[in-house]
Amino acid sequence: MPDLGVSDAVLGVTRSVTGRRWVWRQGDARAGLAIAQRLDVPEIVGRLLAARGVGVEEATDFLEPKLRALMPDPSCLRDMDPAADRLAAAVRSGETVVVYSDYDADGACAGALLVQVLRDLGVDATHYVPDRMREGYGPNAPAIAALCDRGATLIVCADCGIAGHAAFVAAEGRADIVVLDHHKAEGPPPDILATVNPNRLDCTSGLKNLCAAGVAFMASVALHRALRKAGWFATRPEPSLLEHLDLVALATVCDMMPLTGLNRALVTQGLRIMARRGRPGVAALLEIAGVKDAPTAHSLGFGLGPRVNASGRIGESDLALRLLLEQDTIEARAIAERLHEINRRRQEVEAEVVAAATVMAEAAVAEGHPVLLVCAQGWHPGVVGIVAGRLKDRFHRPVLVGGIANGLVKGSGRSVPGMDLGAAVIAARQAGLFETGGGHTMAAGFSFRDGRQDEVQAFLSARLTRPAGLPEVADLIVEGTLSVGAATATLATQVSRLAPFGAGNEEPVFALRHARVVRADRVGKEGATIRAFLEGEGGERLKAVCFRAKEGALADALLNARGRPLHLCGALRAETWQGDTSASLHVQDAAPA
């Protein structure tokens, strides 16, 4: 049984090799014991659940999430009924429907889901994805008008549209508009037939954590219900909607939605569907990403997600959506290979921008800015959000990264807990500093005139003052301490019961006491992964691996330990090879023992 402590510093580590404090995740041990006794699960599982705020009554749904128990009536979403009725009318009348979606993973998944659902019902459904460079995000009037010219009588906006008021004027008297979105609204919804968005100001569904693909799935359920009531399926088979949950799972993970409540059920079931590899496009992505076993939330977020997002960042905006719709396995493989190559180019572009932006960010940190604003000519707009995230992780403060082109700075920002970046960006826009700007607490997009950098920096620094006690480097939250001998496959398997892990349900991190690195070497492409073998004080052995370790203090600590004992932090995972299950530590940090 690992020791779940109560003091502030785990193993006394106040500054690890990466500069972090190791602190305990606080939880109610008695509540954990009650969960363990009620559900007849190991005590460690109960204590981990309690530490995540899961109560006794909710624990079963958390560990065994089922749609039957967690799926609400789609009508709880504002405007869902008129949206479903209009979609049903389009099905019955054989109308031409266009799905207009965003170019990121959530948009691609939501768009593909809706197009496939409509096609399965016999509708002539097509898709449209705006070009990131030429058109930007969201609906635009010329594109809407062109779709109407092509005969569209119903346009469904997926993962966009909540702010499409001006663009939708182009469809007046020509086509109806239905929006299925999840982005935050600043005011009243557009004056269109239906706006389904759990984050619109007057929606009381409580489903604010749904991604757009989740909203699209709910709309598909409502559509089928409307058709069922109208007798549509009395003479024809009803297609299965559960087969599309692989797309909902991919979108939910990639859009970093909390893996709690309904999302846990959607992702858990979606992963089961995905494991069958019945969708040629997804099967091709899994193969090219090297996912040989059953997919997990981790493989979606780090294997599939970057490749799906790559086309919208620096390639053809609709390539990922086309892959998800592709039925031919050979063509799916070809598209997946193109996405893989685009993602490789994206990584190269990103690395160049990260290197230049880091130098500028270090200078801004030295000047004492609580918010970092870095921008330069030539930085690709498709990677600035990723770069902002990297710098945010490194410097533990809000970061805005922008590319300069045609006299305009356009970019994205990422924040840290306790500092509401979206509100600050909106305030800057309202103050006339930004041409465009919006977002939420942890992320935002913006644009402003080149030459106003100093004004923007001063405004944001005044608006986003650093909270007292916020450390310069993010703390590492630890769930328990282990000896090398206690880090067993049995324990790793017990911990895995809390999966899927991701936003809102982070994978438990354990501190390994007094581990001696008996061997460590570099493996993988470019040697960016370190494989190590650990030994405990009683001679017990454990495998360890450290990713993204091409350079840095953690890599140096592992490679140069020379038998000296270390405290190591990381996730304990069970891995099966040729029928043999063993544990391994996925190292995230280290400190001298």
DAMO-V979994 format. One record per backbone hydrogen bond with DSSP energy under -0.5 kcal/mol. NH is the residue of the N-H (numbers start at 0). CO is the residue of the C=O. If there is no record, write none. Layout:
nh=NH co=CO
nh=NH co=CO
//
This chain:
nh=2 co=480
nh=3 co=1
nh=4 co=2
nh=9 co=7
nh=9 co=21
nh=11 co=8
nh=12 co=9
nh=13 co=11
nh=15 co=19
nh=16 co=589
nh=18 co=15
nh=21 co=12
nh=22 co=20
nh=22 co=475
nh=23 co=6
nh=23 co=7
nh=24 co=477
nh=25 co=23
nh=28 co=26
nh=31 co=27
nh=32 co=28
nh=33 co=29
nh=34 co=30
nh=35 co=31
nh=36 co=32
nh=37 co=33
nh=38 co=34
nh=39 co=35
nh=40 co=35
nh=44 co=41
nh=45 co=41
nh=46 co=42
nh=47 co=43
nh=48 co=44
nh=49 co=45
nh=50 co=46
nh=51 co=47
nh=51 co=48
nh=52 co=49
nh=53 co=48
nh=54 co=52
nh=57 co=54
nh=58 co=54
nh=61 co=57
nh=62 co=58
nh=63 co=59
nh=64 co=61
nh=68 co=65
nh=69 co=65
nh=70 co=66
nh=71 co=69
nh=75 co=72
nh=76 co=73
nh=79 co=76
nh=82 co=78
nh=83 co=79
nh=84 co=80
nh=85 co=81
nh=86 co=82
nh=87 co=83
nh=88 co=84
nh=89 co=85
nh=90 co=86
nh=91 co=87
nh=92 co=88
nh=93 co=89
nh=93 co=90
nh=94 co=89
nh=96 co=94
nh=96 co=123
nh=97 co=153
nh=98 co=125
nh=99 co=97
nh=99 co=155
nh=100 co=98
nh=100 co=127
nh=101 co=157
nh=107 co=103
nh=108 co=104
nh=109 co=105
nh=110 co=106
nh=111 co=107
nh=112 co=108
nh=113 co=109
nh=114 co=110
nh=115 co=111
nh=116 co=112
nh=117 co=113
nh=118 co=114
nh=119 co=115
nh=120 co=116
nh=120 co=117
nh=121 co=118
nh=122 co=117
nh=123 co=94
nh=124 co=122
nh=125 co=96
nh=127 co=98
nh=129 co=100
nh=134 co=130
nh=135 co=130
nh=143 co=139
nh=144 co=140
nh=145 co=141
nh=146 co=142
nh=147 co=143
nh=148 co=144
nh=149 co=145
nh=150 co=147
nh=151 co=146
nh=152 co=95
nh=153 co=95
nh=154 co=175
nh=155 co=97
nh=155 co=153
nh=156 co=154
nh=156 co=177
nh=157 co=99
nh=157 co=155
nh=158 co=179
nh=163 co=160
nh=167 co=163
nh=168 co=164
nh=168 co=165
nh=169 co=166
nh=170 co=167
nh=171 co=168
nh=173 co=170
nh=174 co=170
nh=175 co=152
nh=177 co=154
nh=178 co=193
nh=179 co=156
nh=180 co=195
nh=184 co=198
nh=191 co=189
nh=192 co=176
nh=193 co=176
nh=195 co=178
nh=196 co=194
nh=197 co=180
nh=199 co=196
nh=202 co=199
nh=203 co=201
nh=209 co=206
nh=214 co=210
nh=215 co=211
nh=216 co=212
nh=217 co=213
nh=218 co=214
nh=219 co=215
nh=220 co=216
nh=221 co=217
nh=222 co=218
nh=223 co=219
nh=224 co=220
nh=225 co=221
nh=226 co=222
nh=227 co=223
nh=228 co=224
nh=229 co=225
nh=230 co=227
nh=231 co=226
nh=233 co=230
nh=234 co=231
nh=238 co=236
nh=243 co=240
nh=244 co=241
nh=246 co=243
nh=247 co=243
nh=248 co=244
nh=249 co=245
nh=250 co=246
nh=251 co=247
nh=252 co=248
nh=253 co=249
nh=254 co=250
nh=255 co=252
nh=256 co=251
nh=258 co=502
nh=259 co=257
nh=262 co=259
nh=263 co=260
nh=264 co=260
nh=265 co=261
nh=266 co=262
nh=267 co=263
nh=268 co=264
nh=269 co=265
nh=270 co=266
nh=271 co=267
nh=272 co=268
nh=273 co=269
nh=274 co=270
nh=275 co=271
nh=275 co=272
nh=276 co=273
nh=277 co=272
nh=279 co=277
nh=280 co=325
nh=282 co=278
nh=283 co=279
nh=284 co=280
nh=285 co=281
nh=286 co=282
nh=287 co=283
nh=288 co=284
nh=289 co=286
nh=290 co=285
nh=291 co=289
nh=299 co=295
nh=300 co=296
nh=301 co=297
nh=302 co=298
nh=303 co=298
nh=304 co=299
nh=306 co=302
nh=306 co=303
nh=307 co=303
nh=308 co=304
nh=309 co=305
nh=310 co=306
nh=312 co=308
nh=313 co=309
nh=314 co=309
nh=314 co=310
nh=318 co=315
nh=321 co=317
nh=322 co=318
nh=323 co=319
nh=324 co=320
nh=325 co=321
nh=325 co=322
nh=328 co=326
nh=331 co=327
nh=332 co=328
nh=333 co=329
nh=334 co=330
nh=335 co=331
nh=336 co=332
nh=337 co=333
nh=338 co=334
nh=339 co=335
nh=340 co=336
nh=341 co=337
nh=342 co=338
nh=343 co=339
nh=344 co=340
nh=345 co=341
nh=346 co=342
nh=347 co=343
nh=348 co=344
nh=349 co=345
nh=350 co=346
nh=351 co=347
nh=352 co=348
nh=353 co=349
nh=354 co=350
nh=355 co=351
nh=356 co=352
nh=357 co=353
nh=358 co=354
nh=359 co=355
nh=360 co=356
nh=361 co=357
nh=362 co=358
nh=363 co=359
nh=364 co=360
nh=365 co=361
nh=366 co=362
nh=367 co=364
nh=368 co=363
nh=371 co=397
nh=372 co=370
nh=373 co=371
nh=373 co=399
nh=375 co=401
nh=377 co=403
nh=378 co=375
nh=382 co=379
nh=383 co=379
nh=386 co=382
nh=387 co=383
nh=388 co=384
nh=389 co=385
nh=390 co=386
nh=391 co=387
nh=392 co=388
nh=393 co=389
nh=394 co=390
nh=395 co=391
nh=398 co=413
nh=399 co=371
nh=400 co=411
nh=401 co=373
nh=402 co=409
nh=403 co=375
nh=404 co=402
nh=404 co=407
nh=407 co=404
nh=408 co=447
nh=409 co=402
nh=409 co=407
nh=410 co=445
nh=411 co=400
nh=412 co=443
nh=413 co=398
nh=414 co=441
nh=418 co=415
nh=420 co=418
nh=420 co=440
nh=421 co=439
nh=423 co=419
nh=424 co=420
nh=425 co=421
nh=426 co=422
nh=427 co=423
nh=428 co=424
nh=429 co=425
nh=430 co=426
nh=431 co=428
nh=432 co=427
nh=433 co=427
nh=434 co=446
nh=435 co=446
nh=437 co=444
nh=439 co=442
nh=443 co=412
nh=444 co=437
nh=445 co=410
nh=446 co=435
nh=447 co=408
nh=449 co=406
nh=451 co=448
nh=455 co=451
nh=456 co=452
nh=457 co=453
nh=458 co=454
nh=459 co=455
nh=460 co=456
nh=461 co=457
nh=462 co=458
nh=463 co=459
nh=464 co=462
nh=469 co=466
nh=470 co=468
nh=475 co=20
nh=476 co=474
nh=477 co=22
nh=477 co=475
nh=478 co=508
nh=479 co=508
nh=480 co=2
nh=481 co=510
nh=485 co=482
nh=486 co=482
nh=486 co=483
nh=487 co=485
nh=491 co=487
nh=492 co=488
nh=493 co=489
nh=494 co=490
nh=495 co=491
nh=496 co=493
nh=497 co=494
nh=498 co=495
nh=501 co=504
nh=504 co=501
nh=509 co=569
nh=510 co=479
nh=511 co=509
nh=511 co=567
nh=512 co=481
nh=512 co=510
nh=514 co=565
nh=515 co=534
nh=516 co=514
nh=516 co=563
nh=517 co=515
nh=517 co=532
nh=518 co=532
nh=520 co=530
nh=522 co=528
nh=526 co=523
nh=527 co=524
nh=528 co=522
nh=529 co=545
nh=530 co=520
nh=530 co=528
nh=531 co=543
nh=532 co=518
nh=533 co=541
nh=534 co=515
nh=535 co=539
nh=538 co=535
nh=541 co=533
nh=542 co=582
nh=543 co=531
nh=544 co=584
nh=545 co=529
nh=548 co=527
nh=555 co=551
nh=556 co=552
nh=557 co=553
nh=558 co=554
nh=559 co=555
nh=560 co=557
nh=562 co=516
nh=563 co=560
nh=565 co=514
nh=566 co=590
nh=567 co=511
nh=567 co=565
nh=568 co=588
nh=569 co=509
nh=570 co=585
nh=572 co=570
nh=572 co=583
nh=574 co=581
nh=576 co=579
nh=579 co=576
nh=580 co=578
nh=581 co=574
nh=583 co=572
nh=584 co=542
nh=585 co=570
nh=585 co=583
nh=586 co=544
nh=586 co=584
nh=587 co=568
nh=588 co=568
nh=590 co=566
nh=592 co=564
//
